[in-house]
Amino acid sequence: MNEGARTPWHLWVVGLLSLVWNGFGAADYTMSQLGDRNWFAGMGFSEEQTTAVLQFLADSPMWTHAAWAFGVWGAVAGSVLLLLRNRLAVWAFTVSLAGAVLGLINQKTADYPPELAEMQGSPVMYGIVAIAILLLWYAIRMKSSGVIR
């Protein structure tokens, strides 16, 4: 029985780093959806900004929440599946990338309140999309080389 290619050391590094990165995204998603004001304060938001963020989230269309959820939880699932050397990591990272791209579209087109104006042009979303692309690329490479099956 062919067990596939030997697991390279970099799979563990990429898998664990992606799990930490995406775990932060999952924490941010969860705390934001729960409206945890302490979470925002810990990230340096003023009380006025926190109130504006929570109102902005409450007023956002459902598709933006769905895209965020797919992006975050797809990435977490992809990281876990990558560490398990499961071929479904490719699909999970694909879902994550789709969610991240929709999140970027929302960030560029949404009507942000004045208290959050600096968030609209934030380069963070570009970084998130870039990392999602790299993780999908990596999972595809590991699948094509037989490391994940």
C-alpha positions in Angstrom: 0.0 0.0 0.0 1.4 3.4 -1.0 1.5 5.7 1.9 2.4 8.7 -0.3 5.5 10.9 -0.1 7.4 11.3 3.1 6.2 14.4 5.1 8.7 17.2 4.6 9.7 19.3 7.6 8.2 22.5 6.0 4.7 21.0 6.1 4.8 21.1 9.8 6.2 24.6 9.9 3.7 25.9 7.4 0.8 24.0 9.0 1.5 25.2 12.5 2.2 28.8 11.5 -1.0 28.9 9.4 -2.9 27.4 12.3 -1.6 30.2 14.6 -2.3 32.9 12.0 -5.8 31.5 11.2 -6.5 30.9 14.9 -6.1 34.6 15.4 -8.5 35.2 12.6 -11.0 32.8 14.2 -10.6 34.6 17.6 -11.2 38.0 15.9 -14.2 36.7 14.1 -15.7 35.2 17.2 -15.1 38.1 19.5 -16.4 40.6 16.8 -19.5 38.5 16.3 -20.1 38.4 20.1 -19.5 42.1 20.3 -16.8 41.8 23.0 -15.8 45.4 23.7 -12.7 44.2 25.7 -11.4 42.6 22.5 -11.6 45.9 20.6 -10.1 47.8 23.5 -7.2 45.3 23.6 -6.5 46.1 19.9 -6.3 49.8 20.7 -9.8 50.9 19.6 -11.3 53.8 21.5 -14.8 53.4 23.0 -16.2 55.5 20.1 -14.5 53.3 17.5 -15.7 50.1 19.2 -19.3 51.4 19.1 -18.8 52.3 15.5 -17.4 48.9 14.6 -20.2 47.1 16.4 -22.8 49.2 14.6 -21.1 48.7 11.3 -21.2 45.0 11.8 -24.8 45.1 12.8 -25.7 47.1 9.7 -23.6 44.9 7.3 -25.4 42.7 4.8 -25.6 39.0 5.6 -23.3 38.0 2.7 -20.4 39.9 4.3 -20.8 37.9 7.5 -21.0 34.7 5.5 -17.9 35.6 3.5 -16.0 36.4 6.7 -17.1 33.1 8.3 -16.2 31.0 5.2 -12.8 32.8 5.0 -12.0 32.3 8.6 -13.3 28.8 9.2 -12.2 27.5 5.8 -8.6 28.7 6.7 -8.7 27.0 10.1 -10.0 23.8 8.6 -7.4 24.0 5.8 -4.6 24.4 8.4 -5.8 21.4 10.4 -6.4 19.3 7.2 -2.9 20.2 6.0 -1.4 19.0 9.3 -3.4 15.8 8.9 -2.1 15.5 5.3 -5.6 15.4 4.0 -6.4 16.4 0.4 -9.5 18.3 1.5 -7.0 21.0 2.7 -7.0 22.2 -0.9 -10.8 22.7 -0.9 -10.8 24.3 2.5 -8.2 26.8 1.5 -10.1 27.5 -1.7 -13.2 28.3 0.3 -11.0 30.5 2.6 -9.6 32.4 -0.4 -13.1 33.0 -1.8 -14.2 34.4 1.6 -11.1 36.6 1.8 -11.6 38.0 -1.7 -15.2 38.8 -0.9 -14.0 40.5 2.3 -11.6 42.6 0.3 -14.4 43.6 -2.1 -16.6 44.5 0.8 -13.8 46.6 2.4 -13.3 48.5 -0.8 -17.0 49.1 -1.4 -18.7 49.5 2.0 -19.7 52.8 3.4 -17.5 53.2 6.5 -18.5 55.6 9.2 -16.0 58.5 9.8 -14.7 56.9 13.0 -13.5 53.9 10.9 -12.4 55.7 7.7 -8.8 54.5 8.0 -10.0 50.8 7.9 -11.4 51.2 4.4 -8.0 51.5 2.7 -6.2 49.2 5.1 -3.5 47.0 3.5 -4.3 44.2 6.0 -6.9 42.7 3.7 -4.4 42.6 0.9 -2.1 40.7 3.2 -4.9 38.3 4.2 -5.7 37.6 0.6 -2.0 37.1 -0.3 -1.5 34.6 2.6 -4.7 32.8 1.5 -3.3 32.5 -2.0 0.0 31.2 -0.7 -1.7 28.6 1.5 -3.8 27.4 -1.3 -0.8 27.2 -3.6 1.2 25.3 -0.9 -1.6 22.8 -0.4 -1.9 22.2 -4.1 1.8 21.6 -4.3 1.7 19.2 -1.4 -1.2 17.3 -3.0 0.5 17.1 -6.4 3.7 15.8 -4.9 1.7 13.1 -2.9 2.5 14.5 0.5 -1.2 15.0 1.2 -3.7 12.5 0.0 
